[in-house]
Structure formats: C-alpha cells, structure tokens
Amino acid sequence: MITHSEYFTLLEKMNHLGKEMEDIRKLLLDIRPYAEEGKSEAWDNLMRLSEEVSIKWQGPSGAQEVRDQRSKGY
C-alpha cells in the first residue's frame, strides 16, 4: 500500500511531467516543417494574385517607381 506522502510525491511528479510534455508539444508545433504542397499552393496563389493586381494597376511601372525612388535618395 502507498503512503499519503508517497501518493502526493507521485502526483507532483506526474504534474511536472504533464507540464514538460505540454511545453515539448508547443515547441514541436512551433518548429514543425511545412508541407511542400502548402508551399506550392501558396506560390500558385501569389502568382495568380500578382497577375490580377498587374491587370488592375493604374500607377507607374515598377521600373519607373524604382527610378523615382532613386532620384529622391531613398
């Protein structure tokens, strides 16, 4: 049979282990590698949106914008 103090010691250790496991889980979620499909999909979306923006763009060309910024000393 387990004593009262042994029970609470084991409970404390279990709580500590649970906290450690939660911390490790959070770290793993933060550093998980992203799926290659996701990267490909994101790139495809960026290219599609870039084309849409280019069609609607009414301002100066990119080259002209760079020249203007250089002449202003940015």
N, CA, C and O atoms as a Tinker XYZ file with bonds, in Angstrom:
   296  protein
     1  N      0.847000   -1.180000    0.000000    73     2
     2  CA     0.000000    0.000000    0.000000    64     1     3
     3  C      0.893000    1.245000    0.000000    63     2     4     5
     4  O      1.987000    1.241000    0.564000    81     3
     5  N      0.407000    2.297000   -0.638000    73     3     6
     6  CA     1.158000    3.541000   -0.770000    64     5     7
     7  C      0.811000    4.481000    0.385000    63     6     8     9
     8  O     -0.333000    4.541000    0.836000    81     7
     9  N      1.808000    5.201000    0.844000    73     7    10
    10  CA     1.563000    6.150000    1.936000    64     9    11
    11  C      1.040000    7.471000    1.361000    63    10    12    13
    12  O      1.128000    7.740000    0.163000    81    11
    13  N      0.512000    8.249000    2.239000    73    11    14
    14  CA    -0.031000    9.559000    1.875000    64    13    15
    15  C      1.042000   10.424000    1.222000    63    14    16    17
    16  O      0.786000   11.032000    0.182000    81    15
    17  N      2.228000   10.494000    1.803000    73    15    18
    18  CA     3.295000   11.341000    1.262000    64    17    19
    19  C      3.807000   10.792000   -0.071000    63    18    20    21
    20  O      4.152000   11.571000   -0.961000    81    19
    21  N      3.863000    9.466000   -0.226000    73    19    22
    22  CA     4.290000    8.880000   -1.495000    64    21    23
    23  C      3.289000    9.218000   -2.605000    63    22    24    25
    24  O      3.667000    9.511000   -3.740000    81    23
    25  N      2.013000    9.170000   -2.247000    73    23    26
    26  CA     0.967000    9.500000   -3.207000    64    25    27
    27  C      1.155000   10.926000   -3.730000    63    26    28    29
    28  O      1.135000   11.152000   -4.939000    81    27
    29  N      1.336000   11.883000   -2.822000    73    27    30
    30  CA     1.481000   13.275000   -3.226000    64    29    31
    31  C      2.794000   13.521000   -3.957000    63    30    32    33
    32  O      2.858000   14.383000   -4.833000    81    31
    33  N      3.829000   12.787000   -3.618000    73    31    34
    34  CA     5.095000   12.894000   -4.345000    64    33    35
    35  C      4.907000   12.423000   -5.783000    63    34    36    37
    36  O      5.360000   13.077000   -6.722000    81    35
    37  N      4.233000   11.276000   -5.950000    73    35    38
    38  CA     3.972000   10.771000   -7.297000    64    37    39
    39  C      3.059000   11.713000   -8.085000    63    38    40    41
    40  O      3.270000   11.929000   -9.278000    81    39
    41  N      2.060000   12.265000   -7.429000    73    39    42
    42  CA     1.146000   13.201000   -8.080000    64    41    43
    43  C      1.904000   14.444000   -8.545000    63    42    44    45
    44  O      1.678000   14.937000   -9.650000    81    43
    45  N      2.792000   14.940000   -7.708000    73    43    46
    46  CA     3.606000   16.105000   -8.059000    64    45    47
    47  C      4.496000   15.794000   -9.271000    63    46    48    49
    48  O      4.637000   16.621000  -10.172000    81    47
    49  N      5.089000   14.606000   -9.284000    73    47    50
    50  CA     5.934000   14.204000  -10.407000    64    49    51
    51  C      5.106000   14.100000  -11.694000    63    50    52    53
    52  O      5.564000   14.510000  -12.760000    81    51
    53  N      3.897000   13.557000  -11.596000    73    51    54
    54  CA     3.019000   13.447000  -12.757000    64    53    55
    55  C      2.633000   14.833000  -13.286000    63    54    56    57
    56  O      2.604000   15.047000  -14.497000    81    55
    57  N      2.343000   15.752000  -12.401000    73    55    58
    58  CA     2.012000   17.112000  -12.815000    64    57    59
    59  C      3.200000   17.757000  -13.529000    63    58    60    61
    60  O      3.037000   18.445000  -14.537000    81    59
    61  N      4.392000   17.522000  -12.990000    73    59    62
    62  CA     5.609000   18.062000  -13.594000    64    61    63
    63  C      5.819000   17.466000  -14.995000    63    62    64    65
    64  O      6.134000   18.190000  -15.940000    81    63
    65  N      5.645000   16.155000  -15.120000    73    63    66
    66  CA     5.788000   15.500000  -16.415000    64    65    67
    67  C      4.756000   16.015000  -17.418000    63    66    68    69
    68  O      5.074000   16.233000  -18.587000    81    67
    69  N      3.541000   16.205000  -16.964000    73    67    70
    70  CA     2.494000   16.732000  -17.835000    64    69    71
    71  C      2.843000   18.109000  -18.360000    63    70    72    73
    72  O      2.639000   18.404000  -19.538000    81    71
    73  N      3.369000   18.952000  -17.487000    73    71    74
    74  CA     3.786000   20.303000  -17.899000    64    73    75
    75  C      4.931000   20.224000  -18.894000    63    74    76    77
    76  O      4.929000   20.937000  -19.898000    81    75
    77  N      5.903000   19.373000  -18.630000    73    75    78
    78  CA     7.033000   19.200000  -19.540000    64    77    79
    79  C      6.551000   18.723000  -20.912000    63    78    80    81
    80  O      7.018000   19.210000  -21.941000    81    79
    81  N      5.624000   17.778000  -20.923000    73    79    82
    82  CA     5.106000   17.259000  -22.191000    64    81    83
    83  C      4.361000   18.352000  -22.963000    63    82    84    85
    84  O      4.478000   18.427000  -24.186000    81    83
    85  N      3.617000   19.176000  -22.285000    73    83    86
    86  CA     2.906000   20.277000  -22.927000    64    85    87
    87  C      3.897000   21.284000  -23.512000    63    86    88    89
    88  O      3.697000   21.775000  -24.623000    81    87
    89  N      4.961000   21.591000  -22.773000    73    87    90
    90  CA     5.992000   22.504000  -23.271000    64    89    91
    91  C      6.661000   21.936000  -24.521000    63    90    92    93
    92  O      6.901000   22.667000  -25.482000    81    91
    93  N      6.959000   20.649000  -24.514000    73    91    94
    94  CA     7.580000   19.996000  -25.670000    64    93    95
    95  C      6.623000   20.022000  -26.855000    63    94    96    97
    96  O      7.049000   20.263000  -27.985000    81    95
    97  N      5.342000   19.778000  -26.616000    73    95    98
    98  CA     4.347000   19.794000  -27.690000    64    97    99
    99  C      4.294000   21.173000  -28.341000    63    98   100   101
   100  O      4.247000   21.277000  -29.567000    81    99
   101  N      4.301000   22.235000  -27.530000    73    99   102
   102  CA     4.267000   23.595000  -28.064000    64   101   103
   103  C      5.507000   23.888000  -28.900000    63   102   104   105
   104  O      5.410000   24.496000  -29.966000    81   103
   105  N      6.668000   23.458000  -28.421000    73   103   106
   106  CA     7.906000   23.654000  -29.175000    64   105   107
   107  C      7.852000   22.930000  -30.514000    63   106   108   109
   108  O      8.248000   23.481000  -31.541000    81   107
   109  N      7.372000   21.717000  -30.499000    73   107   110
   110  CA     7.275000   20.951000  -31.743000    64   109   111
   111  C      6.320000   21.604000  -32.735000    63   110   112   113
   112  O      6.590000   21.612000  -33.936000    81   111
   113  N      5.220000   22.146000  -32.253000    73   111   114
   114  CA     4.287000   22.829000  -33.138000    64   113   115
   115  C      4.910000   24.088000  -33.734000    63   114   116   117
   116  O      4.642000   24.431000  -34.886000    81   115
   117  N      5.734000   24.770000  -32.958000    73   115   118
   118  CA     6.384000   25.983000  -33.450000    64   117   119
   119  C      7.420000   25.698000  -34.527000    63   118   120   121
   120  O      7.613000   26.517000  -35.425000    81   119
   121  N      8.086000   24.557000  -34.452000    73   119   122
   122  CA     9.174000   24.273000  -35.391000    64   121   123
   123  C      8.803000   23.264000  -36.461000    63   122   124   125
   124  O      9.662000   22.870000  -37.250000    81   123
   125  N      7.564000   22.839000  -36.512000    73   123   126
   126  CA     7.193000   21.798000  -37.477000    64   125   127
   127  C      7.458000   22.277000  -38.903000    63   126   128   129
   128  O      7.211000   23.434000  -39.244000    81   127
   129  N      7.961000   21.370000  -39.716000    73   127   130
   130  CA     8.196000   21.737000  -41.117000    64   129   131
   131  C      6.868000   21.854000  -41.851000    63   130   132   133
   132  O      5.937000   21.086000  -41.610000    81   131
   133  N      6.802000   22.812000  -42.734000    73   131   134
   134  CA     5.575000   22.994000  -43.504000    64   133   135
   135  C      5.570000   22.029000  -44.672000    63   134   136   137
   136  O      6.615000   21.724000  -45.245000    81   135
   137  N      4.404000   21.561000  -45.014000    73   135   138
   138  CA     4.247000   20.605000  -46.104000    64   137   139
   139  C      4.606000   21.267000  -47.431000    63   138   140   141
   140  O      4.299000   22.437000  -47.659000    81   139
   141  N      5.253000   20.509000  -48.292000    73   139   142
   142  CA     5.640000   21.031000  -49.598000    64   141   143
   143  C      4.415000   21.442000  -50.414000    63   142   144   145
   144  O      4.465000   22.433000  -51.143000    81   143
   145  N      3.303000   20.682000  -50.299000    73   143   146
   146  CA     2.103000   21.058000  -51.032000    64   145   147
   147  C      1.640000   22.452000  -50.632000    63   146   148   149
   148  O      1.200000   23.233000  -51.476000    81   147
   149  N      1.740000   22.758000  -49.359000    73   147   150
   150  CA     1.319000   24.066000  -48.873000    64   149   151
   151  C      2.151000   25.175000  -49.483000    63   150   152   153
   152  O      1.623000   26.230000  -49.832000    81   151
   153  N      3.461000   24.942000  -49.616000    73   151   154
   154  CA     4.337000   25.941000  -50.222000    64   153   155
   155  C      3.963000   26.141000  -51.678000    63   154   156   157
   156  O      3.900000   27.267000  -52.170000    81   155
   157  N      3.718000   25.044000  -52.354000    73   155   158
   158  CA     3.372000   25.111000  -53.770000    64   157   159
   159  C      2.057000   25.853000  -53.959000    63   158   160   161
   160  O      1.926000   26.682000  -54.859000    81   159
   161  N      1.095000   25.553000  -53.114000    73   159   162
   162  CA    -0.202000   26.216000  -53.200000    64   161   163
   163  C     -0.065000   27.709000  -52.913000    63   162   164   165
   164  O     -0.676000   28.531000  -53.596000    81   163
   165  N      0.731000   28.061000  -51.909000    73   163   166
   166  CA     0.931000   29.470000  -51.572000    64   165   167
   167  C      1.591000   30.208000  -52.736000    63   166   168   169
   168  O      1.211000   31.336000  -53.050000    81   167
   169  N      2.580000   29.577000  -53.378000    73   167   170
   170  CA     3.255000   30.202000  -54.515000    64   169   171
   171  C      2.274000   30.402000  -55.670000    63   170   172   173
   172  O      2.248000   31.465000  -56.291000    81   171
   173  N      1.472000   29.382000  -55.953000    73   171   174
   174  CA     0.479000   29.486000  -57.025000    64   173   175
   175  C     -0.504000   30.618000  -56.751000    63   174   176   177
   176  O     -0.865000   31.367000  -57.659000    81   175
   177  N     -0.936000   30.741000  -55.501000    73   175   178
   178  CA    -1.850000   31.827000  -55.129000    64   177   179
   179  C     -1.194000   33.190000  -55.314000    63   178   180   181
   180  O     -1.830000   34.129000  -55.793000    81   179
   181  N      0.075000   33.297000  -54.935000    73   179   182
   182  CA     0.796000   34.563000  -55.086000    64   181   183
   183  C      0.901000   34.939000  -56.562000    63   182   184   185
   184  O      0.679000   36.094000  -56.926000    81   183
   185  N      1.235000   33.979000  -57.404000    73   183   186
   186  CA     1.360000   34.260000  -58.836000    64   185   187
   187  C      0.015000   34.671000  -59.439000    63   186   188   189
   188  O     -0.046000   35.588000  -60.259000    81   187
   189  N     -1.052000   34.000000  -59.037000    73   187   190
   190  CA    -2.382000   34.341000  -59.540000    64   189   191
   191  C     -2.776000   35.749000  -59.105000    63   190   192   193
   192  O     -3.271000   36.536000  -59.911000    81   191
   193  N     -2.557000   36.061000  -57.834000    73   191   194
   194  CA    -2.906000   37.392000  -57.338000    64   193   195
   195  C     -2.031000   38.469000  -57.961000    63   194   196   197
   196  O     -2.502000   39.578000  -58.212000    81   195
   197  N     -0.763000   38.159000  -58.215000    73   195   198
   198  CA     0.137000   39.127000  -58.862000    64   197   199
   199  C     -0.384000   39.491000  -60.246000    63   198   200   201
   200  O     -0.363000   40.658000  -60.637000    81   199
   201  N     -0.847000   38.498000  -60.977000    73   199   202
   202  CA    -1.403000   38.760000  -62.304000    64   201   203
   203  C     -2.643000   39.633000  -62.201000    63   202   204   205
   204  O     -2.812000   40.562000  -62.991000    81   203
   205  N     -3.516000   39.348000  -61.234000    73   203   206
   206  CA    -4.735000   40.147000  -61.058000    64   205   207
   207  C     -4.400000   41.598000  -60.726000    63   206   208   209
   208  O     -5.013000   42.522000  -61.262000    81   207
   209  N     -3.430000   41.793000  -59.843000    73   207   210
   210  CA    -3.038000   43.151000  -59.447000    64   209   211
   211  C     -2.420000   43.877000  -60.636000    63   210   212   213
   212  O     -2.706000   45.052000  -60.866000    81   211
   213  N     -1.572000   43.179000  -61.393000    73   211   214
   214  CA    -0.930000   43.804000  -62.558000    64   213   215
   215  C     -1.959000   44.290000  -63.566000    63   214   216   217
   216  O     -1.800000   45.365000  -64.145000    81   215
   217  N     -3.002000   43.518000  -63.781000    73   215   218
   218  CA    -4.045000   43.898000  -64.731000    64   217   219
   219  C     -4.756000   45.162000  -64.265000    63   218   220   221
   220  O     -5.079000   46.023000  -65.083000    81   219
   221  N     -5.001000   45.285000  -62.975000    73   219   222
   222  CA    -5.764000   46.417000  -62.435000    64   221   223
   223  C     -4.895000   47.639000  -62.122000    63   222   224   225
   224  O     -5.431000   48.716000  -61.860000    81   223
   225  N     -3.566000   47.494000  -62.144000    73   223   226
   226  CA    -2.659000   48.556000  -61.716000    64   225   227
   227  C     -2.762000   49.764000  -62.637000    63   226   228   229
   228  O     -2.685000   49.629000  -63.858000    81   227
   229  N     -2.936000   50.943000  -62.049000    73   227   230
   230  CA    -3.051000   52.184000  -62.804000    64   229   231
   231  C     -1.865000   53.120000  -62.585000    63   230   232   233
   232  O     -1.755000   54.148000  -63.253000    81   231
   233  N     -0.990000   52.775000  -61.669000    73   231   234
   234  CA     0.133000   53.640000  -61.331000    64   233   235
   235  C      1.303000   53.472000  -62.280000    63   234   236   237
   236  O      1.178000   52.850000  -63.335000    81   235
   237  N      2.449000   54.036000  -61.895000    73   235   238
   238  CA     3.642000   53.932000  -62.742000    64   237   239
   239  C      4.159000   52.489000  -62.787000    63   238   240   241
   240  O      3.828000   51.668000  -61.932000    81   239
   241  N      4.968000   52.205000  -63.794000    73   239   242
   242  CA     5.548000   50.864000  -63.890000    64   241   243
   243  C      6.526000   50.659000  -62.738000    63   242   244   245
   244  O      6.957000   51.617000  -62.095000    81   243
   245  N      6.864000   49.421000  -62.493000    73   243   246
   246  CA     7.824000   49.116000  -61.435000    64   245   247
   247  C      9.157000   49.788000  -61.682000    63   246   248   249
   248  O      9.769000   50.324000  -60.759000    81   247
   249  N      9.607000   49.761000  -62.926000    73   247   250
   250  CA    10.891000   50.387000  -63.278000    64   249   251
   251  C     10.841000   51.888000  -63.013000    63   250   252   253
   252  O     11.794000   52.456000  -62.481000    81   251
   253  N      9.729000   52.535000  -63.383000    73   251   254
   254  CA     9.598000   53.973000  -63.159000    64   253   255
   255  C      9.578000   54.283000  -61.659000    63   254   256   257
   256  O     10.175000   55.266000  -61.221000    81   255
   257  N      8.903000   53.459000  -60.884000    73   255   258
   258  CA     8.847000   53.650000  -59.431000    64   257   259
   259  C     10.245000   53.565000  -58.827000    63   258   260   261
   260  O     10.588000   54.365000  -57.956000    81   259
   261  N     11.048000   52.618000  -59.272000    73   259   262
   262  CA    12.426000   52.481000  -58.772000    64   261   263
   263  C     13.235000   53.718000  -59.150000    63   262   264   265
   264  O     13.971000   54.247000  -58.316000    81   263
   265  N     13.112000   54.189000  -60.395000    73   263   266
   266  CA    13.838000   55.398000  -60.809000    64   265   267
   267  C     13.441000   56.590000  -59.947000    63   266   268   269
   268  O     14.299000   57.365000  -59.522000    81   267
   269  N     12.134000   56.740000  -59.686000    73   267   270
   270  CA    11.658000   57.867000  -58.875000    64   269   271
   271  C     12.233000   57.791000  -57.453000    63   270   272   273
   272  O     12.642000   58.805000  -56.888000    81   271
   273  N     12.260000   56.588000  -56.888000    73   271   274
   274  CA    12.783000   56.436000  -55.528000    64   273   275
   275  C     14.276000   56.741000  -55.488000    63   274   276   277
   276  O     14.750000   57.378000  -54.547000    81   275
   277  N     15.012000   56.300000  -56.486000    73   275   278
   278  CA    16.456000   56.556000  -56.529000    64   277   279
   279  C     16.740000   58.047000  -56.667000    63   278   280   281
   280  O     17.694000   58.560000  -56.083000    81   279
   281  N     15.910000   58.738000  -57.441000    73   279   282
   282  CA    16.143000   60.169000  -57.629000    64   281   283
   283  C     15.835000   60.952000  -56.352000    63   282   284   285
   284  O     16.354000   62.051000  -56.160000    81   283
   285  N     14.996000   60.393000  -55.480000    73   283   286
   286  CA    14.664000   61.033000  -54.210000    64   285   287
   287  C     15.653000   60.684000  -53.117000    63   286   288   289
   288  O     15.613000   61.265000  -52.033000    81   287
   289  N     16.542000   59.737000  -53.392000    73   287   290
   290  CA    17.566000   59.368000  -52.414000    64   289   291
   291  C     17.096000   58.369000  -51.374000    63   290   292   293
   292  O     17.676000   58.324000  -50.289000    81   291
   293  N     16.080000   57.567000  -51.643000    73   291   294
   294  CA    15.618000   56.563000  -50.683000    64   293   295
   295  C     16.572000   55.419000  -50.609000    63   294   296
   296  O     16.347000   54.476000  -49.851000    81   295
